[in-house]
Amino acid sequence: MQVENDYNLVPQPDTAPNVHEVVLKLLKDEVCTEKRILDAGAGEGALTQKALELGFETESCDVNPGRFKLASKSCRKFP
C-alpha cells in the first residue's frame, strides 16, 4: 500500500490552515436544536467529513462535484 494513494483518497481542505477547525468550533458552541449544515464550496469534502464525524447532518455542493472524495455522501452541482 502506497502512502500517496491513501493521501489521494482522503479529502484535503481548500482553505487556509485552521479554518475548518474554527468553523466547527463555532458550530459546536452554537446552541441549536438541529445539527444540520450546508457545505457550499465543498471541494474534496474535508469539512463535510469532519462535520459528519461530529454528528452533523450535511448537504454538500460545489461547482465541480467530481472533486468530492467521500463515497458515503453525494455532492450536488452548485449552479
Backbone as a ProteinNet text record, in pm:
[ID]
protein_1_A
[PRIMARY]
MQVENDYNLVPQPDTAPNVHEVVLKLLKDEVCTEKRILDAGAGEGALTQKALELGFETESCDVNPGRFKLASKSCRKFP
[TERTIARY]
84.2	0	89.1	62.9	143.6	77.6	158.6	106.8	42.6	100.4	46.1	-97.1	-124.9	-261	-357.9	-316.8	-402	-433.2	-333.3	-349.9	-451.5	-450.6	-543.2	-687.5	-709.2	-844.4	-901.6	-816.4	-859.3	-885.6	-1006.4	-1035.7	-942.8	-885.3	-796.3	-868.5	-848.4	-913.3	-856	-943.2	-903.4	-901.8	-873	-878.5	-744.7	-735.9	-619.4	-617	-499.9	-491.9	-588.8	-649.3	-737.5	-875.1	-907.5	-1040	-1149.5	-1133.9	-1235.9	-1250.1	-1140.2	-1144.8	-1221.7	-1199.7	-1271	-1420.3	-1453.8	-1594.3	-1663.6	-1599.4	-1659.7	-1674	-1578.7	-1588.9	-1708.3	-1725.1	-1839.6	-1971.4	-1976	-2098.3	-2126.2	-2023	-2041.7	-2084.6	-2032.5	-2063.8	-2201.7	-2253.7	-2384.4	-2494.9	-2584.6	-2697.3	-2803.9	-2823.4	-2926.1	-2989.6	-3113.2	-3184.7	-3158.1	-3113.9	-3090.4	-2943.9	-2878.8	-2738.1	-2729.6	-2765.9	-2771.4	-2699.6	-2604.9	-2529.4	-2522.9	-2496.2	-2470.6	-2324	-2251.8	-2112.7	-2111.8	-2125.7	-2125.2	-1981.1	-1939.2	-1797.8	-1723.4	-1782.3	-1733	-1597.2	-1557.3	-1427.2	-1419.1	-1315.6	-1296.3	-1380.3	-1440.3	-1527.7	-1464.6	-1355.4	-1286.3	-1374.5	-1442.3	-1529.7	-1651.1	-1707.5	-1820.4	-1782.1	-1665.6	-1619.8	-1606.5	-1546.2	-1528.6	-1663.7	-1755.2	-1888.3	-1964.4	-1954.4	-2020.1	-1965.8	-1835.2	-1772	-1820.9	-1862.9	-1913.6	-2065.5	-2127.7	-2270.1	-2360.7	-2305.2	-2387.2	-2442.5	-2565.3	-2622.5	-2574.9	-2524.5	-2466.9	-2526.2	-2529.4	-2556	-2435.2	-2384.3	-2264.1	-2290.4	-2229.6	-2238.3	-2109.8	-2081.3	-1960.2	-1979.1	-1903.9	-1911.6	-1851.1	-1764.1	-1704.1	-1720.8	-1840.1	-1865.3	-1782.1	-1718.8	-1633.9	-1510.4	-1474.8	-1359	-1390.9	-1518.8	-1564.1	-1519.8	-1455.8	-1394.5	-1466.7	-1573.9	-1643	-1740.8	-1714.2	-1801.4	-1936.8	-1938.8	-2062	-2160.8	-2120.3	-2205.4	-2203	-2302.4	-2302.6	-2278.4	-2236.2	-2211.8	-2286.3	-2374	-2454.8	-2378.3	-2414.3	-2355.7	-2412.4	-2325	-2363.3	-2371.1	-2484.4	-2501.7	-2405
-118.1	0	124.9	215.3	336.6	451.2	529.6	644.1	744.4	765.3	861.8	826	697.5	655.7	683.5	658.1	688.2	837	921	1066.2	1110.6	1047.3	1085.3	1049.5	956	916	1000.4	1070.4	1149.9	1293	1345.4	1482.5	1583	1672	1775.2	1910	1993.1	2124.8	2217.4	2300.8	2403.8	2540.5	2545.3	2669.5	2697.5	2812.7	2845.7	2752	2731.2	2643	2684.8	2586.8	2601.8	2660.9	2692.4	2748.8	2648.6	2522.9	2422.6	2405.3	2404.1	2388.6	2503.1	2625.8	2742	2732.1	2697.6	2684.7	2577	2462.6	2354.3	2391.1	2463.2	2509.2	2602.8	2694.6	2785.5	2707.7	2607.9	2527.2	2448	2391.1	2313.3	2402.8	2525.8	2617.4	2681.9	2682.7	2744.6	2656	2716.8	2641.6	2633	2512.5	2493.6	2356.7	2346	2220.3	2124.5	2175.7	2092	2102.1	1988.8	1986.8	1957.3	2057	2040.3	2156.8	2124.6	2230.9	2207.6	2316.3	2312.9	2346	2256.8	2282.1	2325.2	2455.9	2512.8	2545	2495.3	2503.6	2390.6	2270.8	2156.5	2105.1	2134.2	2086.4	1935.1	1884.5	1740.4	1679	1762.1	1712.4	1707.2	1778.9	1775.2	1826.8	1940.1	1993.9	1903.7	1854.4	1762.1	1641.6	1585.1	1468.3	1498.9	1611.9	1649.7	1674.4	1738.4	1765.7	1636.1	1542.2	1412.3	1340.1	1346.2	1282.4	1343.1	1469.3	1536.5	1521.9	1447.1	1421.1	1517.2	1601.1	1693.7	1623.4	1656.5	1614	1716.5	1671.9	1765.7	1749.7	1860	1863.8	1933.2	1880	1934.3	1971.5	2082.8	2122.1	2193.7	2191.6	2254.1	2277.8	2371.8	2396.2	2278.9	2203.3	2085.7	1965.7	1905.5	1796.9	1672	1663.4	1550	1540.8	1650.4	1651.5	1589.8	1576.6	1530.3	1385.3	1356.2	1225.4	1135.1	1179.7	1095.9	1001.7	874.2	775	764.1	797.6	782.3	897.6	1003.6	1121.4	1158.6	1234.2	1288.3	1438	1491.6	1635.5	1683.8	1779.2	1831.9	1940.4	1958.8	2064.7	2198.2	2290.6	2426	2507.8	2571.5	2644	2758.6
0	0	0	-90.6	-101.1	-26.4	41.8	116.8	23.3	-93.8	-189.3	-227.2	-247.5	-282.4	-169.6	-44.3	69.5	76.4	54.2	58.8	-45	-160.4	-267.4	-234.9	-141.7	-104.7	8.2	80.6	195	147.6	172.5	129.2	197.9	119.1	170.6	168.4	270.2	272.3	165.8	110.8	14.2	81.4	209.9	286.8	352.5	413	494.5	615.5	674.1	791.5	902.1	964.8	1081.3	1053.9	931	901.4	939.1	899.6	932.4	1082.8	1154.1	1299.1	1364.2	1317.8	1372.4	1340.6	1218.1	1179	1263.1	1279.2	1356.5	1503.8	1557.8	1696.9	1713.2	1618.4	1623.3	1616	1529.7	1517.3	1644.2	1704.6	1827.6	1942.9	1948.1	2057	2041.3	1920.4	1891.6	1949	2022.1	2077	1968.6	1918.9	1816.5	1836.3	1796.1	1814.7	1699.8	1586.5	1470.6	1429.6	1414.4	1375.6	1226.4	1147.2	1002.5	936.8	844.9	778.7	627.9	555.9	412.5	392.3	328.5	292.1	146	124.5	-10.4	-47.4	-160.4	-196.5	-127.1	-133.1	-55.9	-100.1	-222.4	-269.5	-261.3	-194.6	-182	-69.8	14.7	120.3	258.5	279.9	409.5	522.9	502.1	606.9	627.7	519.9	530.1	614.8	590.3	665.6	814.6	847.2	988.1	1055.2	983	1039.1	1063.6	971.3	989.1	1112.4	1131.1	1246.9	1378.9	1374.7	1494.3	1509.7	1419.6	1432.2	1358.5	1271.9	1193.6	1070.7	1036.6	909.4	807.1	693.9	597.9	458.7	388	244.7	183.9	73.9	12.6	-132.3	-175.7	-315.5	-355.3	-484.5	-536.6	-685.8	-741.7	-885.9	-963.7	-897.4	-958.9	-865.7	-861.2	-767.4	-795.8	-908.8	-941.1	-852.7	-786	-695.9	-559.5	-527.8	-396.1	-375.6	-262.1	-239.9	-139.9	-80.4	19.1	-50.8	-38.9	-103.4	-33.5	95.8	174.2	156.7	91	69.9	-77.5	-118	-253.6	-247.2	-357.9	-369.1	-491.7	-470.7	-581.1	-655.5	-780.6	-864.4	-819.6	-787.2	-749.4	-877.1	-901.3	-1029.1	-1047.3
[MASK]
+++++++++++++++++++++++++++++++++++++++++++++++++++++++++++++++++++++++++++++++

